[in-house]
């Protein structure tokens, strides 16, 4: 449920989704710049960041 909510937020407001996942980081800055270029690049990047973070958490949890 938490993942689904972050993905929905990332789709609507990309920088907020990245912020909720990574906090203040260079990834957030990249996402803000992509969102300034257009909503679609920012959304794609935000969804990618969230899914990669989730994959990393799952890998670390099962090792």
N, C-alpha and C positions, 0 to 999 in steps of 0.2 A: 504493500500500500504506500509506504513512504517513497519507494522508488517511482511508482506511478505518479505520485503528486509532484515530485521533483521534475519528472519528464514533462508533465503538463505545464508546469511553471516555466521550464526551459523553452518550451515551444512558444509560449505567449510572451514572456519577458526573459530573453536569453541570459543577460548578465545576472539576473537574480538567481536563476537556476545554477549557474556556475558558482556564484558566491555561496549558496547554500551547500554546495558540494566541496569546494576547495578553500573557501574563505578568501581573504585578500591575498592575491598571488599574481604571478605573471600570467597565468592562464586567464584570470579575470580580466586583466588589461587587454590581452589579445582578443577576448570575447567582446569587450566593449568596442574595440576598434573595428572588429568584423561587423558588429551590429550597426555601427555608424555607417559602414559601407552599404548596409542593407539588412533588413530583418532576416531574410533567408540564410545568408552565410552565418550570422550570429546564432540562429536557431540550430542549424546543422552542427556547428561547433559545440554548442552547449549540450546537445543530446549526446554527441560523441564523447565529450568529457565525462558526463554522468555515467554513461555505460562503461567506459574504460575504468573509472574509479570503482564502480560496482564489481567489475571483473577482477580488479586487483584485490578488493576486499574479500571476494569469494575464494581467490587463490590462496591468500594468506590464511584464511580461516580453515582451509582444508589441509594445509601442509602440516 
